[in-house]
Structures are given as C-alpha cells and as structure tokens.
Amino acid sequence: MPPTLADRVRHILEAIRQIQAALSGVEYTQFEGDLLLRLAVERLLEIVSEASKYIPADIKAAEPDVPWRKVTDFDNRLRHAYHTIDAAIVWQIANEDLEPLKRLAEKIVRDAGEQP
C-alpha cells in the first residue's frame, strides 16, 4: 500500500530531525570535508523533497513561509545534476530552510491527534 499523507508528513518530520541531529555541533568546515555526512544529509533532503510533493496544494498555499519551489527544485538537482551539488547550498538548506517545513509537519501531526 502506498504511503498516506500522514505517512509522508511523518517521513518529512523524521528526515528533518535526523538532519538536525546529524548536524548538531558540526561546523561548516567539518560538514564540507565529510563526504559521508554530506551524502547522508543530501539523501535525507531528497526524502523531504519527495514526500513534500504529496502535500495538497491548499495546504502549501496556506504555508507561504515554506520554500516549496526550492524544495522541489533541489530534489530535481539532487537526482539529475548530482555532480553539481555544492556543500554550501546543502548546508544552507539544512540549517536555514527546513524549520518552517518542520513546524508545518508537526502541526499536521498534532492536528491528526498524534504526538509529533
């Protein structure tokens, strides 16, 4: 059975939490020099991006703080232009752009009566 919207929102939330845990206490220079860490964060961002494609348009429209287009565009870049991925862009997305999406995911989970 394919994942439900609730499943996908939980996937987003878990991937963001894993990114935040992986980068906790890490400086950019450490991140830039650690290929496995960068690849792990890229994969988690790919999960976030893919799952976010299934969030209904009305929910997206009500959440303008989430950079929806940027999330989708980055997924395409990870898949098709993987050779051009810049560590600084991954770092910036992971550290600055995920918080509004995390808040939305937590709200959706809470509104469904679950623990975020």
VENZIFEN-V838585 format. One record per helix or strand of 3 or more residues. SS is the DSSP state (H for helix, E for strand). FROM is the first residue (numbers start at 1). TO is the last residue. If there is no record, write none. Layout:
ss=(SS	SS)
from=(FROM	FROM)
to=(TO	TO)
This chain:
ss=(H	H	H	H	H	H	H	H)
from=(5	28	35	57	68	82	87	99)
to=(23	33	52	61	80	84	97	111)
